[in-house]
Amino acid sequence: MTDYRAAYEAATGHPVPPEAAGLDVLFAKISAGEPLPPRGQQAVDAGLTAHSLNDAKEAPAVFHYYQWVLAHYFADGQLNELSAKLIGMAFTAANIFQTELPQPLTLNPWQIAAMANYPLATTKAVVVENNGVFVLLHTLHPTWPLIDQGGNDFQKAYVALMQQLVARGLRLAYLGDLDSEGIRIADTLLGALPRDSGPDFLSLQTPQRVLQWITDRGRVDAGRTGDRRISDPTLQTELATIRFSGKFVEQEQLLSEYEGLIGDWLKD
């Protein structure tokens, strides 16, 4: 096995941070040509936060080391990874509408009005905040009805179609990052939906589960656990847990839990 850490330190004069040790397994998979999940999931699987391999500001020393190894040891296109580049699309979802088109399906703003009465393929769907988690869940469970929330990118067309779907009887459950911004995103979407959406919307991400996940898997970060103005009482409780603990949990950390919860909820 190549000693990437020794090579990096010899070439740059910079030490590899201890938290980057988990990247050895990732580099071995890249070298072997193994298929990889979206990059956020790769980071979490390596013991890092989800944006560590995408955002130079998240963990600068880790990011520099990761990029250096990619540039010096792997050819362009050698990363066999699922892409999570869906931000900017109006509406991306899987198995919501009755269609023979390949899934997931992305609708642009000019198509929204035409979908108002388009036949639905399901009565329930799960909204996933994180693009990468949405892509990975769809890859693992290609028949599940999933909607990509697209981070905090609330396009008017997206919100309008979500409102139409709920008005037509589609029941939505939501799963997002358990940090202050993730709770704000959930609150924004819930506030745009009919008032009776709450029980279904938070049936998977309950205060009890949030408390358990924060306790078991939370990471300390004052920058991601600050105060936000939240309207929904249940989400206020979840934010209080995050603020009191000073810890956050990213969606990529909960993939195995999600699979069981979503599967059971869709069958219920």
C-alpha positions as CSV (number, residue, x, y, z in Angstrom):
1,M,0.0,0.0,0.0
2,T,1.3,3.5,-0.9
3,D,2.2,5.5,2.1
4,Y,0.4,8.7,1.1
5,R,0.9,10.4,4.4
6,A,4.7,10.0,4.3
7,A,4.8,11.1,0.7
8,Y,2.7,14.2,1.4
9,E,4.8,15.3,4.4
10,A,8.1,14.8,2.5
11,A,6.9,16.8,-0.5
12,T,5.1,19.6,1.3
13,G,6.7,19.8,4.7
14,H,3.3,19.9,6.2
15,P,2.1,17.2,8.7
16,V,-1.0,15.2,7.8
17,P,-3.6,15.9,10.5
18,P,-4.5,12.9,12.7
19,E,-8.2,13.1,11.7
20,A,-7.2,12.3,8.1
21,A,-6.1,8.7,9.0
22,G,-9.4,7.4,7.8
23,L,-8.6,8.5,4.2
24,D,-6.2,5.6,3.8
25,V,-9.2,3.3,3.3
26,L,-10.8,5.7,0.8
27,F,-7.6,6.0,-1.2
28,A,-7.3,2.2,-1.4
29,K,-10.8,2.0,-2.8
30,I,-10.0,4.7,-5.4
31,S,-6.9,2.8,-6.4
32,A,-8.9,-0.4,-6.7
33,G,-11.5,1.3,-8.9
34,E,-14.3,0.5,-6.4
35,P,-17.6,2.4,-6.8
36,L,-17.9,5.2,-4.2
37,P,-20.9,7.0,-2.7
38,P,-21.3,10.8,-3.0
39,R,-18.3,12.7,-1.6
40,G,-20.1,13.8,1.6
41,Q,-20.7,10.1,2.5
42,Q,-17.1,9.3,1.7
43,A,-16.0,12.0,4.2
44,V,-18.3,10.7,7.0
45,D,-17.3,7.1,6.4
46,A,-13.7,8.3,6.9
47,G,-14.6,9.8,10.2
48,L,-14.8,13.4,9.0
49,T,-17.6,15.9,8.6
50,A,-19.6,15.8,5.4
51,H,-18.1,18.8,3.7
52,S,-14.5,18.1,4.6
53,L,-13.6,16.8,1.1
54,N,-15.6,19.5,-0.8
55,D,-15.1,22.7,1.1
56,A,-11.6,24.0,1.8
57,K,-12.9,26.0,4.7
58,E,-14.4,23.1,6.6
59,A,-11.1,21.3,7.4
60,P,-8.3,23.1,5.5
61,A,-5.4,20.7,6.4
62,V,-7.5,17.6,5.5
63,F,-8.8,19.2,2.3
64,H,-5.3,20.1,1.1
65,Y,-4.0,16.6,1.9
66,Y,-6.9,14.9,0.1
67,Q,-6.5,17.2,-3.0
68,W,-2.8,16.6,-3.1
69,V,-3.1,12.9,-3.1
70,L,-5.8,13.0,-5.8
71,A,-3.6,15.2,-8.0
72,H,-0.4,13.2,-7.5
73,Y,-1.6,9.6,-7.5
74,F,-4.9,9.3,-9.4
75,A,-5.7,10.1,-13.0
76,D,-8.6,12.4,-14.1
77,G,-11.8,10.4,-14.1
78,Q,-10.4,7.6,-11.8
79,L,-12.9,8.5,-9.1
80,N,-15.8,6.2,-9.6
81,E,-18.2,8.2,-7.4
82,L,-21.9,9.1,-7.4
83,S,-22.5,12.7,-8.2
84,A,-24.5,14.9,-5.8
85,K,-24.6,17.9,-8.1
86,L,-28.3,18.6,-8.1
87,I,-28.5,22.1,-6.6
88,G,-30.1,24.6,-9.0
89,M,-32.7,22.2,-10.4
90,A,-36.3,23.2,-9.9
91,F,-37.6,19.8,-8.6
92,T,-35.8,16.5,-8.5
93,A,-37.6,13.4,-7.2
94,A,-37.8,9.6,-7.8
95,N,-41.0,7.5,-8.2
96,I,-43.5,10.3,-7.5
97,F,-45.2,10.5,-10.9
98,Q,-46.5,7.7,-13.1
99,T,-44.0,7.8,-15.9
100,E,-41.7,5.4,-17.9
101,L,-38.9,8.0,-17.9
102,P,-35.7,7.0,-16.0
103,Q,-35.6,8.0,-12.4
104,P,-34.8,10.4,-10.7
105,L,-36.8,12.9,-12.6
106,T,-35.9,16.6,-12.7
107,L,-38.6,19.2,-13.7
108,N,-37.8,22.7,-14.6
109,P,-40.0,25.8,-13.7
110,W,-41.8,25.7,-17.0
111,Q,-43.1,22.2,-16.4
112,I,-44.5,22.8,-13.0
113,A,-48.0,23.9,-14.1
114,A,-48.4,20.9,-16.4
115,M,-47.7,18.6,-13.4
116,A,-50.6,19.9,-11.3
117,N,-52.9,17.0,-12.4
118,Y,-50.3,14.5,-13.6
119,P,-51.0,11.0,-12.2
120,L,-49.1,10.1,-9.0
121,A,-47.3,6.8,-8.5
122,T,-47.5,6.9,-4.7
123,T,-49.4,8.3,-1.7
124,K,-46.3,8.8,0.5
125,A,-42.8,10.2,-0.1
126,V,-39.8,11.1,1.9
127,V,-38.1,14.5,1.5
128,V,-34.4,14.4,1.9
129,E,-32.5,17.6,2.6
130,N,-29.0,16.5,1.4
131,N,-28.4,15.9,-2.3
132,G,-25.8,13.2,-1.8
133,V,-28.0,11.3,0.7
134,F,-30.9,11.5,-1.8
135,V,-28.7,10.1,-4.6
136,L,-27.3,7.3,-2.4
137,L,-30.7,6.3,-1.0
138,H,-32.2,6.2,-4.6
139,T,-29.2,4.1,-5.7
140,L,-29.7,1.7,-2.9
141,H,-33.5,1.6,-3.1
142,P,-34.5,2.6,-6.7
143,T,-38.2,2.1,-6.1
144,W,-38.6,4.3,-3.1
145,P,-40.5,7.6,-3.6
146,L,-38.0,10.3,-2.6
147,I,-37.9,14.1,-3.1
148,D,-34.6,16.0,-3.1
149,Q,-35.0,19.2,-1.0
150,G,-31.8,20.6,-2.5
151,G,-30.2,22.0,0.6
152,N,-31.6,25.4,1.4
153,D,-32.3,26.3,-2.3
154,F,-36.0,27.2,-2.1
155,Q,-37.0,27.9,-5.6
156,K,-40.6,29.2,-6.1
157,A,-41.3,26.4,-8.6
158,Y,-40.2,23.8,-6.1
159,V,-42.3,25.1,-3.3
160,A,-45.3,25.5,-5.6
161,L,-45.1,21.9,-6.7
162,M,-44.7,20.7,-3.2
163,Q,-47.8,22.5,-2.2
164,Q,-49.7,21.0,-5.1
165,L,-48.6,17.5,-4.2
166,V,-49.7,17.8,-0.6
167,A,-53.0,19.3,-1.7
168,R,-53.5,16.2,-3.9
169,G,-53.1,14.0,-0.8
170,L,-49.4,13.1,-1.0
171,R,-48.1,12.5,2.5
172,L,-44.6,13.8,3.1
173,A,-42.0,12.9,5.8
174,Y,-38.8,14.9,6.2
175,L,-35.2,14.0,7.0
176,G,-32.4,16.6,7.3
177,D,-29.2,17.6,8.9
178,L,-29.4,17.9,12.7
179,D,-27.8,21.3,13.1
180,S,-29.2,24.8,13.5
181,E,-29.4,25.4,9.7
182,G,-30.9,22.0,9.0
183,I,-33.7,22.7,11.5
184,R,-34.3,26.1,9.9
185,I,-34.5,24.5,6.5
186,A,-37.1,22.0,7.8
187,D,-39.1,24.8,9.4
188,T,-39.1,26.9,6.2
189,L,-40.4,24.0,4.1
190,L,-43.0,22.9,6.7
191,G,-44.2,26.5,7.0
192,A,-44.9,26.6,3.3
193,L,-47.1,23.5,3.4
194,P,-50.7,23.1,4.7
195,R,-51.0,23.3,8.5
196,D,-52.0,19.6,8.8
197,S,-48.8,18.5,7.3
198,G,-46.9,18.4,10.6
199,P,-47.6,14.9,12.0
200,D,-46.5,13.2,8.8
201,F,-43.7,15.7,8.1
202,L,-41.9,15.0,11.4
203,S,-42.9,11.3,11.8
204,L,-39.4,10.1,11.1
205,Q,-37.3,12.9,12.5
206,T,-39.0,13.0,15.9
207,P,-37.6,14.8,19.0
208,Q,-36.9,11.5,20.6
209,R,-34.8,10.3,17.7
210,V,-33.0,13.6,17.4
211,L,-32.1,13.4,21.1
212,Q,-30.8,9.8,20.6
213,W,-28.9,10.6,17.5
214,I,-27.3,13.7,19.0
215,T,-26.4,11.7,22.1
216,D,-24.9,8.8,20.2
217,R,-23.3,10.5,17.2
218,G,-23.1,14.2,17.9
219,R,-20.0,16.2,17.2
220,V,-19.3,19.4,19.0
221,D,-19.3,22.6,17.0
222,A,-20.5,26.0,18.3
223,G,-20.8,27.3,14.8
224,R,-23.4,24.8,13.8
225,T,-25.5,24.8,17.0
226,G,-26.4,28.4,17.4
227,D,-29.9,29.9,17.7
228,R,-32.4,30.3,14.9
229,R,-35.9,31.7,14.7
230,I,-38.1,28.6,14.4
231,S,-41.9,28.6,14.2
232,D,-42.9,24.9,14.5
233,P,-43.0,23.8,18.2
234,T,-41.7,20.3,17.5
235,L,-38.7,21.7,15.5
236,Q,-38.2,24.2,18.4
237,T,-37.7,21.2,20.7
238,E,-35.3,19.6,18.3
239,L,-33.3,22.8,18.0
240,A,-33.2,23.1,21.8
241,T,-31.6,19.7,22.0
242,I,-29.0,20.7,19.5
243,R,-28.3,24.0,21.2
244,F,-28.1,22.6,24.7
245,S,-25.8,19.8,23.7
246,G,-23.6,22.0,21.4
247,K,-23.5,19.0,19.0
248,F,-24.7,18.3,15.5
249,V,-25.3,15.2,13.3
250,E,-25.1,15.1,9.6
251,Q,-27.4,13.0,7.4
252,E,-24.6,11.0,6.1
253,Q,-24.0,9.6,9.6
254,L,-27.5,8.2,9.7
255,L,-27.8,6.3,6.5
256,S,-28.3,2.9,8.1
257,E,-31.0,4.2,10.4
258,Y,-32.7,6.0,7.5
259,E,-33.0,2.8,5.5
260,G,-34.9,1.0,8.3
261,L,-37.1,4.0,9.2
262,I,-38.0,4.9,5.6
263,G,-38.7,1.3,4.6
264,D,-41.1,0.8,7.5
265,W,-42.8,4.1,7.0
266,L,-43.5,3.6,3.3
267,K,-45.0,0.1,4.1
268,D,-47.2,1.4,7.0
